[in-house]
Amino acid sequence: MPNEILLGVSGGIACYKAAALCSKLAQDGFSVSVIMTQSANQFIGAATFEALSGRKVCDSVFDSARPLGAHIELARQADLFLIAPATANFIGKVANGIADDLLTATVLSFTKQIYFAPAMNVEMWGKSSVQRNVDRLQKDGLRMIGPGTGWQSCREQGVGRMSEPDEIYEVISAAFPNRTLS
């Protein structure tokens, strides 16, 4: 049985990188289920992730096909949870235990390893409130991949850019040293 990855996509311009990452994971034999926030749907369509993962995108807590609750069933089926991009808003919600959509509720229901790939403007990344939230998540056992430094869509250079899909892929694949290919 292939390893199950749950890919959470929160709303930021770096969503296009999440699509490339989804494709790379699927091509390498991982089974990928995608949860998107409403904001993510403003940047990239669910059809993109459905084509790349071969599965329907999940975006609602209320899904009659999942009688135990989508957040519970998705959390139980996956071996690892990756949120890419993880925006400042999303990081803040999870750090403070807020579960007001499917993605945040699933993170709070997930009992295995969770990785965040932060992505935000350099000024946002530098805010003490964001850094407190990141620190809180790390103290709670969540792992951060990045962020990187470079050109941002706000026309600035700096820290806050989501790590590249290949970098994230290397971290995620290393979490499965004995994985089976589909």
ChimeraX commands (.cxc) that place a marker at each C-alpha (Angstrom):
marker #1 position 0.00,0.00,0.00 radius 0.5
marker #1 position 1.50,3.38,-0.98 radius 0.5
marker #1 position 2.12,6.02,1.65 radius 0.5
marker #1 position -0.71,8.51,2.12 radius 0.5
marker #1 position 0.09,12.20,2.10 radius 0.5
marker #1 position -2.47,14.80,3.07 radius 0.5
marker #1 position -1.63,18.08,1.33 radius 0.5
marker #1 position -3.24,21.18,2.78 radius 0.5
marker #1 position -3.24,24.28,0.59 radius 0.5
marker #1 position -3.94,27.62,2.24 radius 0.5
marker #1 position -4.49,30.80,0.26 radius 0.5
marker #1 position -1.35,32.43,-1.04 radius 0.5
marker #1 position 0.34,33.08,-4.36 radius 0.5
marker #1 position 2.64,30.10,-3.65 radius 0.5
marker #1 position -0.27,27.75,-4.41 radius 0.5
marker #1 position 1.28,27.21,-7.84 radius 0.5
marker #1 position 4.27,25.60,-6.10 radius 0.5
marker #1 position 1.92,23.29,-4.20 radius 0.5
marker #1 position 0.58,22.03,-7.53 radius 0.5
marker #1 position 4.11,21.19,-8.71 radius 0.5
marker #1 position 4.76,19.44,-5.40 radius 0.5
marker #1 position 1.52,17.45,-5.64 radius 0.5
marker #1 position 2.53,16.30,-9.11 radius 0.5
marker #1 position 6.01,15.25,-7.97 radius 0.5
marker #1 position 4.63,13.28,-5.01 radius 0.5
marker #1 position 2.06,11.48,-7.17 radius 0.5
marker #1 position 4.62,10.69,-9.87 radius 0.5
marker #1 position 6.87,9.13,-7.25 radius 0.5
marker #1 position 4.17,6.77,-6.00 radius 0.5
marker #1 position 2.69,8.65,-3.05 radius 0.5
marker #1 position -1.09,8.73,-2.69 radius 0.5
marker #1 position -2.07,12.37,-2.24 radius 0.5
marker #1 position -5.33,13.81,-0.92 radius 0.5
marker #1 position -5.70,17.59,-1.10 radius 0.5
marker #1 position -7.59,19.93,1.21 radius 0.5
marker #1 position -7.96,23.51,-0.02 radius 0.5
marker #1 position -9.17,26.60,1.80 radius 0.5
marker #1 position -11.59,29.01,0.17 radius 0.5
marker #1 position -8.74,31.49,-0.21 radius 0.5
marker #1 position -6.58,28.90,-1.99 radius 0.5
marker #1 position -9.39,28.48,-4.51 radius 0.5
marker #1 position -8.91,32.15,-5.42 radius 0.5
marker #1 position -5.33,31.43,-6.52 radius 0.5
marker #1 position -5.58,27.99,-8.15 radius 0.5
marker #1 position -8.51,25.77,-9.04 radius 0.5
marker #1 position -9.43,22.47,-7.48 radius 0.5
marker #1 position -9.43,20.89,-10.94 radius 0.5
marker #1 position -5.65,21.32,-11.07 radius 0.5
marker #1 position -5.12,19.31,-7.89 radius 0.5
marker #1 position -7.74,16.74,-8.88 radius 0.5
marker #1 position -5.93,16.09,-12.15 radius 0.5
marker #1 position -2.53,15.88,-10.43 radius 0.5
marker #1 position -3.61,13.71,-7.48 radius 0.5
marker #1 position -6.28,11.64,-9.22 radius 0.5
marker #1 position -8.61,12.37,-6.30 radius 0.5
marker #1 position -11.40,14.80,-5.55 radius 0.5
marker #1 position -10.26,17.89,-3.64 radius 0.5
marker #1 position -11.78,18.27,-0.19 radius 0.5
marker #1 position -12.88,21.71,0.91 radius 0.5
marker #1 position -15.87,21.33,3.22 radius 0.5
marker #1 position -16.30,20.00,6.74 radius 0.5
marker #1 position -19.79,18.97,5.67 radius 0.5
marker #1 position -19.34,16.07,3.23 radius 0.5
marker #1 position -22.11,13.46,3.18 radius 0.5
marker #1 position -19.66,10.93,1.68 radius 0.5
marker #1 position -17.70,11.05,4.97 radius 0.5
marker #1 position -20.18,10.22,7.75 radius 0.5
marker #1 position -17.61,10.48,10.57 radius 0.5
marker #1 position -16.71,13.98,9.41 radius 0.5
marker #1 position -14.27,14.85,6.67 radius 0.5
marker #1 position -11.70,16.16,9.15 radius 0.5
marker #1 position -11.75,12.88,11.09 radius 0.5
marker #1 position -11.68,10.52,8.10 radius 0.5
marker #1 position -8.97,12.44,6.26 radius 0.5
marker #1 position -6.82,12.66,9.39 radius 0.5
marker #1 position -7.11,8.92,10.02 radius 0.5
marker #1 position -6.25,7.82,6.47 radius 0.5
marker #1 position -3.00,9.79,6.05 radius 0.5
marker #1 position 0.52,8.93,7.18 radius 0.5
marker #1 position 1.81,12.51,7.03 radius 0.5
marker #1 position 0.27,15.96,6.72 radius 0.5
marker #1 position 1.93,18.78,4.78 radius 0.5
marker #1 position 0.54,22.29,4.54 radius 0.5
marker #1 position 2.04,24.15,1.59 radius 0.5
marker #1 position 1.72,27.06,1.45 radius 0.5
marker #1 position 1.15,27.80,5.12 radius 0.5
marker #1 position 0.13,31.46,5.28 radius 0.5
marker #1 position 0.47,33.74,8.30 radius 0.5
marker #1 position -3.30,33.55,8.77 radius 0.5
marker #1 position -3.30,29.76,8.71 radius 0.5
marker #1 position -0.29,29.50,11.04 radius 0.5
marker #1 position -1.99,31.87,13.49 radius 0.5
marker #1 position -5.22,29.89,13.49 radius 0.5
marker #1 position -3.54,26.56,14.16 radius 0.5
marker #1 position -1.17,28.01,16.78 radius 0.5
marker #1 position -4.22,29.24,18.67 radius 0.5
marker #1 position -6.38,26.13,18.26 radius 0.5
marker #1 position -8.88,27.69,15.87 radius 0.5
marker #1 position -10.73,25.19,13.67 radius 0.5
marker #1 position -13.09,27.20,11.49 radius 0.5
marker #1 position -12.70,25.32,8.20 radius 0.5
marker #1 position -11.83,21.83,6.98 radius 0.5
marker #1 position -8.08,22.42,6.82 radius 0.5
marker #1 position -7.69,23.82,10.34 radius 0.5
marker #1 position -10.06,21.19,11.79 radius 0.5
marker #1 position -8.09,18.41,10.11 radius 0.5
marker #1 position -4.77,19.71,11.44 radius 0.5
marker #1 position -6.21,19.73,14.95 radius 0.5
marker #1 position -7.50,16.15,14.43 radius 0.5
marker #1 position -4.24,14.81,13.00 radius 0.5
marker #1 position -2.11,12.68,15.34 radius 0.5
marker #1 position 0.93,11.93,13.16 radius 0.5
marker #1 position 3.71,14.16,11.83 radius 0.5
marker #1 position 2.73,17.55,10.42 radius 0.5
marker #1 position 4.93,19.77,8.27 radius 0.5
marker #1 position 4.32,23.41,7.38 radius 0.5
marker #1 position 5.93,25.18,4.42 radius 0.5
marker #1 position 5.46,28.85,5.37 radius 0.5
marker #1 position 4.88,31.39,2.61 radius 0.5
marker #1 position 4.32,35.08,3.11 radius 0.5
marker #1 position 5.66,38.54,2.44 radius 0.5
marker #1 position 8.99,39.44,4.09 radius 0.5
marker #1 position 7.36,42.00,6.40 radius 0.5
marker #1 position 4.74,39.49,7.54 radius 0.5
marker #1 position 7.37,36.80,8.21 radius 0.5
marker #1 position 9.34,39.29,10.33 radius 0.5
marker #1 position 6.43,40.21,12.61 radius 0.5
marker #1 position 6.90,39.13,16.21 radius 0.5
marker #1 position 3.35,37.75,16.31 radius 0.5
marker #1 position 4.07,35.44,13.36 radius 0.5
marker #1 position 7.34,34.33,14.91 radius 0.5
marker #1 position 5.57,33.59,18.23 radius 0.5
marker #1 position 3.02,31.47,16.36 radius 0.5
marker #1 position 5.75,29.58,14.48 radius 0.5
marker #1 position 7.63,29.00,17.74 radius 0.5
marker #1 position 4.45,27.73,19.40 radius 0.5
marker #1 position 3.80,25.28,16.56 radius 0.5
marker #1 position 7.38,23.99,16.69 radius 0.5
marker #1 position 7.12,23.53,20.46 radius 0.5
marker #1 position 3.93,21.55,19.78 radius 0.5
marker #1 position 5.91,19.20,17.51 radius 0.5
marker #1 position 5.06,20.55,14.07 radius 0.5
marker #1 position 7.98,20.88,11.67 radius 0.5
marker #1 position 8.74,23.82,9.42 radius 0.5
marker #1 position 10.22,23.48,5.95 radius 0.5
marker #1 position 11.64,26.91,5.18 radius 0.5
marker #1 position 10.77,29.55,4.36 radius 0.5
marker #1 position 13.36,30.45,1.77 radius 0.5
marker #1 position 14.82,33.77,0.77 radius 0.5
marker #1 position 14.32,35.38,-2.59 radius 0.5
marker #1 position 12.05,37.32,-4.91 radius 0.5
marker #1 position 8.50,37.64,-3.72 radius 0.5
marker #1 position 5.34,38.59,-5.58 radius 0.5
marker #1 position 5.23,41.84,-3.57 radius 0.5
marker #1 position 8.33,42.88,-5.55 radius 0.5
marker #1 position 10.60,42.52,-2.51 radius 0.5
marker #1 position 13.55,40.29,-1.78 radius 0.5
marker #1 position 13.70,38.56,1.57 radius 0.5
marker #1 position 12.74,35.72,3.85 radius 0.5
marker #1 position 9.21,34.39,3.58 radius 0.5
marker #1 position 9.21,32.80,0.15 radius 0.5
marker #1 position 7.88,29.23,0.20 radius 0.5
marker #1 position 10.62,26.64,-0.21 radius 0.5
marker #1 position 10.90,25.16,-3.67 radius 0.5
marker #1 position 8.89,22.00,-4.44 radius 0.5
marker #1 position 12.05,19.89,-4.82 radius 0.5
marker #1 position 13.30,20.99,-1.37 radius 0.5
marker #1 position 9.97,20.16,0.25 radius 0.5
marker #1 position 9.79,16.86,-1.61 radius 0.5
marker #1 position 13.21,15.82,-0.25 radius 0.5
marker #1 position 12.10,16.44,3.34 radius 0.5
marker #1 position 8.78,14.61,2.89 radius 0.5
marker #1 position 10.24,11.61,1.06 radius 0.5
marker #1 position 12.94,11.28,3.75 radius 0.5
marker #1 position 10.15,10.83,6.31 radius 0.5
marker #1 position 9.41,7.48,4.60 radius 0.5
marker #1 position 12.74,5.61,4.51 radius 0.5
marker #1 position 11.06,2.24,3.96 radius 0.5
marker #1 position 8.22,3.36,1.73 radius 0.5
marker #1 position 6.51,1.18,-0.83 radius 0.5
marker #1 position 5.82,2.38,-4.36 radius 0.5
marker #1 position 2.41,2.03,-5.93 radius 0.5
marker link #1:1,2 radius 0.2
marker link #1:2,3 radius 0.2
marker link #1:3,4 radius 0.2
marker link #1:4,5 radius 0.2
marker link #1:5,6 radius 0.2
marker link #1:6,7 radius 0.2
marker link #1:7,8 radius 0.2
marker link #1:8,9 radius 0.2
marker link #1:9,10 radius 0.2
marker link #1:10,11 radius 0.2
marker link #1:11,12 radius 0.2
marker link #1:12,13 radius 0.2
marker link #1:13,14 radius 0.2
marker link #1:14,15 radius 0.2
marker link #1:15,16 radius 0.2
marker link #1:16,17 radius 0.2
marker link #1:17,18 radius 0.2
marker link #1:18,19 radius 0.2
marker link #1:19,20 radius 0.2
marker link #1:20,21 radius 0.2
marker link #1:21,22 radius 0.2
marker link #1:22,23 radius 0.2
marker link #1:23,24 radius 0.2
marker link #1:24,25 radius 0.2
marker link #1:25,26 radius 0.2
marker link #1:26,27 radius 0.2
marker link #1:27,28 radius 0.2
marker link #1:28,29 radius 0.2
marker link #1:29,30 radius 0.2
marker link #1:30,31 radius 0.2
marker link #1:31,32 radius 0.2
marker link #1:32,33 radius 0.2
marker link #1:33,34 radius 0.2
marker link #1:34,35 radius 0.2
marker link #1:35,36 radius 0.2
marker link #1:36,37 radius 0.2
marker link #1:37,38 radius 0.2
marker link #1:38,39 radius 0.2
marker link #1:39,40 radius 0.2
marker link #1:40,41 radius 0.2
marker link #1:41,42 radius 0.2
marker link #1:42,43 radius 0.2
marker link #1:43,44 radius 0.2
marker link #1:44,45 radius 0.2
marker link #1:45,46 radius 0.2
marker link #1:46,47 radius 0.2
marker link #1:47,48 radius 0.2
marker link #1:48,49 radius 0.2
marker link #1:49,50 radius 0.2
marker link #1:50,51 radius 0.2
marker link #1:51,52 radius 0.2
marker link #1:52,53 radius 0.2
marker link #1:53,54 radius 0.2
marker link #1:54,55 radius 0.2
marker link #1:55,56 radius 0.2
marker link #1:56,57 radius 0.2
marker link #1:57,58 radius 0.2
marker link #1:58,59 radius 0.2
marker link #1:59,60 radius 0.2
marker link #1:60,61 radius 0.2
marker link #1:61,62 radius 0.2
marker link #1:62,63 radius 0.2
marker link #1:63,64 radius 0.2
marker link #1:64,65 radius 0.2
marker link #1:65,66 radius 0.2
marker link #1:66,67 radius 0.2
marker link #1:67,68 radius 0.2
marker link #1:68,69 radius 0.2
marker link #1:69,70 radius 0.2
marker link #1:70,71 radius 0.2
marker link #1:71,72 radius 0.2
marker link #1:72,73 radius 0.2
marker link #1:73,74 radius 0.2
marker link #1:74,75 radius 0.2
marker link #1:75,76 radius 0.2
marker link #1:76,77 radius 0.2
marker link #1:77,78 radius 0.2
marker link #1:78,79 radius 0.2
marker link #1:79,80 radius 0.2
marker link #1:80,81 radius 0.2
marker link #1:81,82 radius 0.2
marker link #1:82,83 radius 0.2
marker link #1:83,84 radius 0.2
marker link #1:84,85 radius 0.2
marker link #1:85,86 radius 0.2
marker link #1:86,87 radius 0.2
marker link #1:87,88 radius 0.2
marker link #1:88,89 radius 0.2
marker link #1:89,90 radius 0.2
marker link #1:90,91 radius 0.2
marker link #1:91,92 radius 0.2
marker link #1:92,93 radius 0.2
marker link #1:93,94 radius 0.2
marker link #1:94,95 radius 0.2
marker link #1:95,96 radius 0.2
marker link #1:96,97 radius 0.2
marker link #1:97,98 radius 0.2
marker link #1:98,99 radius 0.2
marker link #1:99,100 radius 0.2
marker link #1:100,101 radius 0.2
marker link #1:101,102 radius 0.2
marker link #1:102,103 radius 0.2
marker link #1:103,104 radius 0.2
marker link #1:104,105 radius 0.2
marker link #1:105,106 radius 0.2
marker link #1:106,107 radius 0.2
marker link #1:107,108 radius 0.2
marker link #1:108,109 radius 0.2
marker link #1:109,110 radius 0.2
marker link #1:110,111 radius 0.2
marker link #1:111,112 radius 0.2
marker link #1:112,113 radius 0.2
marker link #1:113,114 radius 0.2
marker link #1:114,115 radius 0.2
marker link #1:115,116 radius 0.2
marker link #1:116,117 radius 0.2
marker link #1:117,118 radius 0.2
marker link #1:118,119 radius 0.2
marker link #1:119,120 radius 0.2
marker link #1:120,121 radius 0.2
marker link #1:121,122 radius 0.2
marker link #1:122,123 radius 0.2
marker link #1:123,124 radius 0.2
marker link #1:124,125 radius 0.2
marker link #1:125,126 radius 0.2
marker link #1:126,127 radius 0.2
marker link #1:127,128 radius 0.2
marker link #1:128,129 radius 0.2
marker link #1:129,130 radius 0.2
marker link #1:130,131 radius 0.2
marker link #1:131,132 radius 0.2
marker link #1:132,133 radius 0.2
marker link #1:133,134 radius 0.2
marker link #1:134,135 radius 0.2
marker link #1:135,136 radius 0.2
marker link #1:136,137 radius 0.2
marker link #1:137,138 radius 0.2
marker link #1:138,139 radius 0.2
marker link #1:139,140 radius 0.2
marker link #1:140,141 radius 0.2
marker link #1:141,142 radius 0.2
marker link #1:142,143 radius 0.2
marker link #1:143,144 radius 0.2
marker link #1:144,145 radius 0.2
marker link #1:145,146 radius 0.2
marker link #1:146,147 radius 0.2
marker link #1:147,148 radius 0.2
marker link #1:148,149 radius 0.2
marker link #1:149,150 radius 0.2
marker link #1:150,151 radius 0.2
marker link #1:151,152 radius 0.2
marker link #1:152,153 radius 0.2
marker link #1:153,154 radius 0.2
marker link #1:154,155 radius 0.2
marker link #1:155,156 radius 0.2
marker link #1:156,157 radius 0.2
marker link #1:157,158 radius 0.2
marker link #1:158,159 radius 0.2
marker link #1:159,160 radius 0.2
marker link #1:160,161 radius 0.2
marker link #1:161,162 radius 0.2
marker link #1:162,163 radius 0.2
marker link #1:163,164 radius 0.2
marker link #1:164,165 radius 0.2
marker link #1:165,166 radius 0.2
marker link #1:166,167 radius 0.2
marker link #1:167,168 radius 0.2
marker link #1:168,169 radius 0.2
marker link #1:169,170 radius 0.2
marker link #1:170,171 radius 0.2
marker link #1:171,172 radius 0.2
marker link #1:172,173 radius 0.2
marker link #1:173,174 radius 0.2
marker link #1:174,175 radius 0.2
marker link #1:175,176 radius 0.2
marker link #1:176,177 radius 0.2
marker link #1:177,178 radius 0.2
marker link #1:178,179 radius 0.2
marker link #1:179,180 radius 0.2
marker link #1:180,181 radius 0.2
marker link #1:181,182 radius 0.2
view
